[in-house]
């Protein structure tokens, strides 16, 4: 018998709302300061509100160049992670062999390690192999943690997949590719899409690993960091932050909606 959530203790409700405020009030302040007429410092409450900084940000080519680079890196990193993460999940979901748990641990380790460790490791590897920094060094760096997101989603879904469906498909004359296309992929579709959306959002926001793998290139988070250190028009940075919030909020919301529990699965 389920308890009525409306009868939760008042202290528990207040605690929940307190956590929500702790997490989201800073985001509300960023949005507020994006409309501030003050261009050099943060004053609360803002003396005057304006939308001029949105036009200023729109006209700055360095902002658009950083957005384009971040978008392209996130797209390629997600695509690479989809292939590698799905293949790794397919290899480990059903097979039972010596060392499987160790391999699973190694697959999820990059996202568990601090980003600075991953960044230093990648920079050392590029230096040892004499690989010059480029667009692709950033993509590979981001793919190291994007793979984990795809792998976790795919392996969880594959372990819930009824093996009788695959056996029945093969018994009915379908070859391996037809079984993959008509049986396995439809079952994996929402999990892979949710993982891809989360991976894209993680890559788009990544700053630490990017710092060690980008060389002279400037992704959007790197641009924001530079603007905060040497601000020219501080509200422009807040405007761009609002854009990032919007761009990452909707993929995360979509991923949550796709993976949320349903009455049929409970």
C-alpha positions as CSV (number, residue, x, y, z in Angstrom):
1,X,0.0,0.0,0.0
2,X,1.4,3.3,-1.0
3,X,1.6,6.2,1.4
4,X,0.0,9.6,0.5
5,X,2.7,12.1,-0.4
6,X,0.5,14.9,0.7
7,X,0.7,13.6,4.3
8,X,4.5,13.9,4.5
9,X,5.8,15.7,7.6
10,X,6.2,19.4,7.3
11,X,9.9,19.3,8.2
12,X,10.5,16.9,5.3
13,X,8.6,19.2,2.8
14,X,10.6,22.2,4.0
15,X,13.8,20.3,3.7
16,X,13.0,19.3,0.1
17,X,12.1,22.9,-0.9
18,X,15.3,24.1,0.9
19,X,17.4,21.8,-1.3
20,X,15.6,22.9,-4.4
21,X,16.2,26.6,-3.5
22,X,19.9,25.8,-2.7
23,X,20.3,24.3,-6.2
24,X,18.3,26.7,-8.3
25,X,18.5,30.2,-6.7
26,X,22.1,30.7,-8.2
27,X,20.6,29.9,-11.6
28,X,17.8,32.4,-11.1
29,X,20.4,35.0,-10.2
30,X,22.4,34.4,-13.4
31,X,19.2,34.9,-15.4
32,X,18.5,38.1,-13.5
33,X,22.0,39.5,-14.0
34,X,21.7,38.8,-17.7
35,X,19.1,41.7,-17.8
36,X,21.2,44.0,-15.5
37,X,22.1,47.4,-16.9
38,X,25.2,47.4,-14.8
39,X,28.1,46.2,-16.9
40,X,31.1,46.0,-14.5
41,X,29.9,44.4,-11.3
42,X,27.1,42.5,-9.7
43,X,24.7,44.7,-7.8
44,X,21.7,43.2,-6.1
45,X,19.0,44.1,-6.8
46,X,20.1,45.4,-10.3
47,X,19.6,49.2,-10.5
48,X,17.9,48.8,-13.9
49,X,16.8,46.0,-16.2
50,X,17.5,45.9,-19.9
51,X,17.6,43.5,-22.8
52,X,20.5,45.3,-24.6
53,X,23.0,42.6,-23.7
54,X,21.2,40.0,-25.7
55,X,21.7,42.1,-28.8
56,X,25.3,42.7,-27.8
57,X,25.9,38.9,-27.4
58,X,24.2,38.2,-30.7
59,X,26.5,40.5,-32.5
60,X,29.8,39.1,-31.1
61,X,31.4,36.7,-33.5
62,X,33.6,35.2,-30.7
63,X,30.5,34.0,-29.0
64,X,29.1,32.4,-32.1
65,X,32.5,30.8,-32.9
66,X,32.7,29.3,-29.4
67,X,29.1,28.0,-29.7
68,X,29.7,26.4,-33.0
69,X,32.9,24.7,-31.8
70,X,31.2,23.4,-28.7
71,X,28.2,22.1,-30.7
72,X,30.4,20.3,-33.2
73,X,32.5,18.7,-30.5
74,X,29.5,17.6,-28.6
75,X,27.9,16.1,-31.7
76,X,31.0,14.1,-32.7
77,X,31.7,13.0,-29.1
78,X,28.2,11.8,-28.7
79,X,28.3,9.9,-32.0
80,X,31.6,8.2,-31.2
81,X,30.3,7.4,-27.7
82,X,27.1,5.9,-29.1
83,X,29.1,3.4,-31.2
84,X,31.7,2.5,-28.6
85,X,29.3,2.4,-25.6
86,X,26.7,0.3,-27.4
87,X,29.3,-2.2,-28.6
88,X,30.8,-2.5,-25.1
89,X,27.4,-2.9,-23.6
90,X,26.5,-5.6,-26.1
91,X,29.7,-7.5,-25.3
92,X,29.2,-7.4,-21.5
93,X,25.5,-7.5,-21.0
94,X,24.9,-11.2,-21.7
95,X,28.3,-12.8,-21.8
96,X,29.7,-14.3,-18.5
97,X,33.5,-14.6,-18.5
98,X,36.5,-14.2,-16.2
99,X,37.3,-10.5,-15.8
100,X,33.9,-9.1,-16.8
101,X,33.5,-7.1,-13.6
102,X,37.0,-5.7,-13.9
103,X,36.3,-4.6,-17.5
104,X,33.0,-3.0,-16.4
105,X,34.8,-1.1,-13.7
106,X,37.4,0.1,-16.2
107,X,34.6,1.3,-18.5
108,X,32.9,3.5,-15.9
109,X,36.2,4.7,-14.3
110,X,36.7,7.8,-16.5
111,X,33.5,9.4,-15.3
112,X,34.3,8.6,-11.7
113,X,37.8,10.1,-11.8
114,X,38.3,13.8,-11.3
115,X,38.2,15.7,-14.6
116,X,41.7,17.1,-14.0
117,X,43.1,13.6,-13.8
118,X,41.5,12.6,-17.1
119,X,42.8,15.8,-18.7
120,X,46.3,15.4,-17.5
121,X,46.3,11.7,-18.6
122,X,45.1,12.7,-22.1
123,X,47.6,15.5,-22.4
124,X,50.4,13.2,-21.5
125,X,49.2,10.6,-24.0
126,X,49.0,13.2,-26.8
127,X,52.4,14.4,-25.9
128,X,53.9,10.9,-25.8
129,X,52.4,10.0,-29.2
130,X,53.3,13.5,-30.6
131,X,49.7,14.2,-31.5
132,X,49.1,17.9,-32.1
133,X,46.1,19.6,-30.4
134,X,43.2,19.9,-32.7
135,X,39.4,19.6,-32.9
136,X,39.7,15.8,-32.7
137,X,41.8,15.8,-29.6
138,X,38.9,17.5,-27.9
139,X,36.4,15.0,-29.3
140,X,38.4,12.1,-28.1
141,X,38.8,13.7,-24.7
142,X,35.0,14.2,-24.3
143,X,34.2,10.8,-25.7
144,X,36.1,9.2,-22.7
145,X,33.3,10.2,-20.4
146,X,30.4,10.2,-22.9
147,X,31.0,6.5,-23.5
148,X,30.2,5.8,-19.9
149,X,26.8,7.4,-20.1
150,X,25.9,5.5,-23.2
151,X,27.3,2.2,-21.8
152,X,25.3,2.5,-18.5
153,X,22.0,3.1,-20.3
154,X,22.6,0.4,-22.9
155,X,23.8,-2.3,-20.6
156,X,20.9,-1.7,-18.2
157,X,18.4,-2.0,-21.0
158,X,20.1,-5.1,-22.6
159,X,20.1,-6.9,-19.2
160,X,16.3,-6.4,-19.1
161,X,15.8,-7.6,-22.7
162,X,14.2,-11.0,-22.8
163,X,16.6,-13.4,-24.6
164,X,13.7,-15.4,-25.8
165,X,12.9,-12.6,-28.3
166,X,16.3,-13.0,-29.9
167,X,16.0,-16.7,-30.0
168,X,12.5,-16.5,-31.5
169,X,13.7,-14.1,-34.2
170,X,16.5,-16.5,-35.2
171,X,14.2,-19.5,-35.1
172,X,11.8,-17.7,-37.5
173,X,14.6,-17.3,-40.0
174,X,16.0,-13.8,-39.3
175,X,19.7,-13.4,-39.7
176,X,21.9,-11.5,-37.2
177,X,21.4,-8.1,-38.9
178,X,17.6,-8.5,-39.2
179,X,17.4,-9.5,-35.5
180,X,19.5,-6.5,-34.5
181,X,17.4,-4.1,-36.7
182,X,13.9,-5.4,-35.9
183,X,14.3,-6.8,-32.3
184,X,17.3,-5.4,-30.4
185,X,17.5,-1.8,-31.6
186,X,13.8,-1.0,-31.1
187,X,14.3,-2.2,-27.5
188,X,17.4,-0.1,-27.1
189,X,16.1,3.0,-28.9
190,X,14.9,5.1,-26.0
191,X,17.8,4.2,-23.8
192,X,20.3,5.1,-26.4
193,X,18.5,8.4,-27.2
194,X,18.4,9.3,-23.5
195,X,22.1,8.5,-23.1
196,X,23.0,10.5,-26.2
197,X,21.1,13.5,-24.9
198,X,22.9,13.3,-21.6
199,X,26.3,12.8,-23.3
200,X,25.7,15.8,-25.5
201,X,24.8,18.0,-22.5
202,X,27.9,16.8,-20.6
203,X,30.2,17.4,-23.6
204,X,28.7,20.8,-24.3
205,X,29.4,22.0,-20.8
206,X,32.8,20.3,-20.2
207,X,35.6,22.7,-19.2
208,X,38.3,20.8,-17.3
209,X,39.1,18.1,-19.8
210,X,38.8,20.7,-22.6
211,X,41.4,22.9,-21.0
212,X,44.0,20.1,-21.3
213,X,43.1,18.9,-24.8
214,X,42.0,22.1,-26.8
215,X,45.3,23.8,-27.3
216,X,44.5,27.3,-28.6
217,X,40.9,26.5,-29.5
218,X,38.1,28.1,-27.5
219,X,34.9,26.2,-26.7
220,X,32.0,28.0,-25.1
221,X,32.8,27.0,-21.5
222,X,36.5,28.0,-22.1
223,X,35.3,31.3,-23.5
224,X,33.1,31.9,-20.5
225,X,36.0,31.2,-18.1
226,X,38.2,33.6,-19.9
227,X,35.5,36.3,-19.9
228,X,35.1,35.9,-16.1
229,X,38.8,36.3,-15.5
230,X,39.1,39.3,-17.8
231,X,35.6,40.7,-18.1
232,X,34.8,43.2,-20.8
233,X,31.1,43.2,-20.7
234,X,30.1,41.0,-17.7
235,X,26.4,40.8,-18.5
236,X,27.2,39.2,-21.9
237,X,28.7,36.3,-20.0
238,X,25.5,35.9,-18.1
239,X,23.5,36.0,-21.3
240,X,25.6,33.2,-22.7
241,X,25.1,31.3,-19.5
242,X,21.4,31.6,-19.9
243,X,21.8,30.1,-23.4
244,X,23.8,27.2,-22.0
245,X,21.1,26.6,-19.3
246,X,18.5,26.4,-22.0
247,X,20.5,24.2,-24.4
248,X,21.4,21.7,-21.6
249,X,18.0,21.8,-19.8
250,X,15.9,20.5,-22.6
251,X,18.2,17.5,-23.5
252,X,18.3,16.5,-19.8
253,X,14.5,16.9,-19.5
254,X,14.0,14.8,-22.6
255,X,16.4,12.1,-21.2
256,X,14.5,12.1,-17.9
257,X,11.2,11.7,-19.7
258,X,12.5,8.9,-21.9
259,X,13.9,6.9,-18.9
260,X,11.2,7.7,-16.3
261,X,9.5,4.7,-14.6
262,X,6.1,3.8,-16.2
263,X,3.2,1.9,-14.6
264,X,3.9,-1.0,-17.0
265,X,7.6,-1.3,-15.9
266,X,6.8,-0.9,-12.1
